[in-house]
Amino acid sequence: MSRKIVIIATVLLLCGTVSAGEFSKVGTAGAQFLKIGVGSRYTAMGEASVASSGDIYSMYWNPAGLVQIGDNELAFSHVSYVTDISLNYIAYARTFEDIGVFGASATVLSMGDQEITRTAMEDQNGTGEMYSASSYAFQLTYARYLTTQFSFGGSFKFVGEEIYREKASGFAFDFGTLLYTGFRSLRIGMSISNMGPEMKFDGPDLDVAYDPSDGGNENQDEFNSRLKVEAYDLPMTFRIGMAYDIAFGPESNLMMSVEAKHPNDNEQQGAIGAEYDWQKKFFLRGGYKFNYVEQGLSFGGGLKTPLGEETELSLDYAWVDYGRFESVHRFSASVSF
């Protein structure tokens, strides 16, 4: 069984490398906010998460990992992204015995208001009008064990983007699997994210008046016209990875994770990550991304503490190096009950 999995994974990665080498696809997909990872635990580990995720944030990384939560889990994550952009994520999941786990989440990316400028000489310093842009996604997830060692999960997303008065909306699906190989703690995870049709902006500002004479004929009436807008793909991503635990005694453990990623709008990428925990209460994490233009090193930490007999609070922080941009700080909190 494990030999077949290795062969299939190798073929998929080789195919992805060949196709990526044919031409660069950077910038060919929109809705880029869907690529901003949530959950500080996993971003601190370099996003090597497809086989290591096992909490409510699995809804983003690999829906199959959602089966590992307790009865209920509620989470919130905040990302202070580059250029004063912020992303907020809230999620809730609940386990139903003999049925599976259901979850729901909302992701909202926002930015501050910007002043509108135009090419006309008198408007180059601003018109006094303001505009804003935002993106959002609402997700429903279901996951369950198919065997004692194999789980499957799937998600449906409604995705929307807005720029001033123009809007685009669409939908997407995520699918994931998680296999416990039976060799000690080794597990293998695979997922595909943001698989869906193209999206396209529409709105009142695309309606314009067109003068075919370009002002050269005073008797020429303007025509009611509409600017043409091209549709764009969603940032679909395939991930495959492995995770393995190394025990250092009854109270400490080291988890190692590795992942290969093939996005439809970039070249092949990879990541490695590690998490050390003591007494399942205190956590230190680090990771590194390969073949990214700006991102590379990341690290962070976390704390788990009981709030009652059956309630536990998790607090996590991550720092990510963005090269020439400012470093990005991420905070997450979750409650299991």
N, C-alpha and C positions, 0 to 999 in steps of 0.2 A: 504493500500500500504506500509506504513512504517513498519507495523508489519511483512509483508512478507519479507521485506528486512532484518530486524533484525534476523529473523529465518534462512534465507539462509546464512547470514554472520556467525552466530553462528555455524551452521553445518560445514561450510567450515573451520573455525578455529579449531574446535574440530577434524575434520579429519586430518588436518595438524599436530596438536599436537600428535595425536596417531601415525601417520606415522613417525614423527620425533623421537619419543621415542623408535622406534624399533631398530635403529642403527644410528651411527653418519656418516653423509655424507660429513664431512668437507674435502675439497681438492679433490672432485670428479668432479669438473667442471673447465674448463679453461677460457681463455679470461676474466680474472678477472678485467681488466680495465673497462669493461662495468658496473661494480658495483660502480665505483667512481662517485659520484653525481656531477652534474654541476648546476651552479646558486647559488651564495653565499647566496641569500635570504633563500633558502630551506635547505642548509646545516647548516646555523645558527640556524634553527628551529628544528634541530635534524633529518632532512629528513622526518618529518611528513608532507608529501607533496601531497599525492595522491588526497586529497579532497581540498587542499588549493591552488594548483598551478593554475594560471590564466594568465600567460604571455608566452613569447616565450620559456622559459625553460620547459614548460609543455610537449614539445616534448620528453623530457627525462623521466619525472615523471609520467605523465598521458596525453596522446595525446588529450583526450577529453577537457582538459582545454585550449587548443589552441584557441578555439572559442571566448575567452574573450579578445583577443588582438584588437587593433584598425585596421586601414587600412594596415599599414606596421610596421614591427618591425625587428630590426637588433641587434644582441647581440654577445658579446665575453666574455669568462670566462677563467681564468687561475688558476690552482691548483698547488701549490708548495707541492708536495707529499713527502712521506718519502724517505730516502736514495737518495736524489738528483734526484728523478724522477719527471717529470713535465707533466701535462696534459693541453692541450689547446682545447677549444671548440668554434666554431663559427656557428651562425645560422641566418637564414633569413626566415620570414613568411609574407604572404600577404593574405588579405581577398578579396574574390570575391563575390559580392552581389548575393544572391539567389543560390550560388553554395557551398560555404564553405571556409575553410581556408587551404592553402597549405603552407608547410614549408620544408626547407632543412637544414641539419646541417652536420658538420664534426667534429670528435673527434680524436685527435692525442695524444698518450702517447709516451714519448721519455725519453731516459736516456743517460748519457755520455758514451764515448767509454771506453771499458775495455780491458786490456792486456790479451792475450791468454796464459794460462799455461797448461802444460801437466803433466802426472804422471811420465814421464822419469826424472831421477835425474837431468840432465843438463837443463831441461826446467821448473823446479818447480818455479823458480823465474821469469818466463816470457820468451816468445819467441821473443818479439819485434813486433809481429803481434797484431792487434787490432780487436775487434768485437763490435757490438752494437746490441741492441734489441729495437723494437718498436711495437706498436699496433695502429690500426686505425679503424674507423667506419664512413661510410657515410650513411645518413638517409634521407628518404623522408616521409613526414607526411601529412595526410589529416584529417580534423575534421569538423564537422558541427552539428548544432542543429537538433535533430529529432523532438522535441517538444519545447515549450517555456521554459520548465524546465529540459530537458534531452538532453545531448550532447554525441556524440560518436566520437572516433578518432582511427586511425590506422597508423602504421608506417612500412616501409620496411627498413632493414639495410643490407649493405654489410660490412662484418667484416673481417679484416685481421690482421695477426701477423707475425713478422719476428724475427729470432734469427740467427745472422751471415748470412749464405747463405741459411738457411732453412726457408720456408714460409708455412703458413696455411691460408686458406680463406674459407668463408662460408656466409650464410645469415640468417637473423632472422626477426621476426615480433613482434611488440608491439600492444596491444589493450587496450583501456581504455573507461570508462564511467563516467559521472558526473551527479548526480541528485540533483536538488534543491527540497527539500522535501515539501516546502510550509509552514513548521513550522518555522516562522521567517526567520533567515538566515541560518538555518541548511542545509548542503549539505553532500552528501555521494559520495565518489569516489572509484572506483575499477580499477585495471590495472593488466595486465600480460606483462612482459618484457622478451625479448631475447628468444622467442620461435622459435626454429629452429633445423636443423639437426646437427650432430656431425661435428667437424673439425679435421683435421689431418695434421701434418707437413710433408713436403717433400722437398728434395733438394739434391745437389750433395754430401754433406758430409755424407750422409747415405750409399753411395757406398763404400765398404771396401774390402780389400783382406783378405781371410781366409786361414790359413794353418792348416789343420786337425791334423798334427803331432806336432804342436806347436814348430816348429824349430828342432824337433828331427830327421828329415829325410831330408838330403840335396837334395835328388832327388825328393822330393815332391813338385809339382807345387802348387802355390796358386790358390784358386778359387775366381772368381768374386762373391762377396756376397753383400747383402744389409741388413742393420740393420732394424729390425722390429719396427715400431712406432705405438703406440696405439692411436686410436681416442679419443677425449674428448668432453664432453657435454658443451654447453653454459650455463652461470649462469642464468637460468630462475627464475624469481621472481614473486610471486603473492602478490599484496598489496590491502588492504581495509582500509578505514579510514573515519573520519568525521571532519568537520570544522564548527566553529560557531563564529559569530561576536558579541561583546558586545560594545555598544556605550556608551561613557562617555561624551556626549555632541555633539554639532554640529561640533567640530574640532578635536576630538580624538576618537580613536577606538582601541579595543583589539580583535585580532583574536586568537582563541584557536584551536589547531589541534591535533588529535590523530590518530595513524596508527598502524596496525598489518601487519607483513610481513612474508611470507613463502618462503624462497629460496630453490632451489632444492639441494643445497650443504651445508646446515647448518640447525641448529635448528630454531624454531620459534623465531622471533624477534619483537620488538615494539619500538615506539617512541612517544614522546609528544613534542609539540612546541608551541610557542606563539610569536605574533608580535604586538607591540604597535606602532601606527602611530599618528602623530600630523599634522593636515592640509593636510594629504596625501603627505607630503613633507619630513618629518623626521621620521626615523624608528629605533626602537630598537627590537632585536630578541634574543630568547634563546630557547634551547631545550635539550633533554636528550634521549639517546638511551638505550634500555634494551636488555640484553642477548647478548651483543657484547663482544668479548674477550678484546679488547683494547679501543675502542671508547666509549665515554660516554657523557660528557658535551660539549656543544657548545654554542656560542653566536656571535652576530655581529650587524651590523647597516647598514643603507642605507640612500640615499638622492635622491630625485626627484626634478629636476629643469627644467623649460621651456627654450628651445633654440630659440623659435620663437612662432608664433601664433598657429601652429599645430604640433610642434616638442617638444619632451620631452626627457630629458636625465636621466637615472637611474644609480646610482653608488652604489655598495653593497660590503660589506666585511664580512667574516666569519672566526672565529677561532674555531678549533676542537681539543679537547684533544685526543691524541692517546696513553695515558698511558706510557708504557716503551719506546715508540718511541718519536721522536720530534713532537711537536704540528704542525698542518697543517694550513696554511693560504691560503685563497681563495679570489680572486677578480673577480668581474663581472661588466660589463658595457653594457647597452642596450639603444637603441634609438628608440622611436616610432614616426612615422610620417605619 
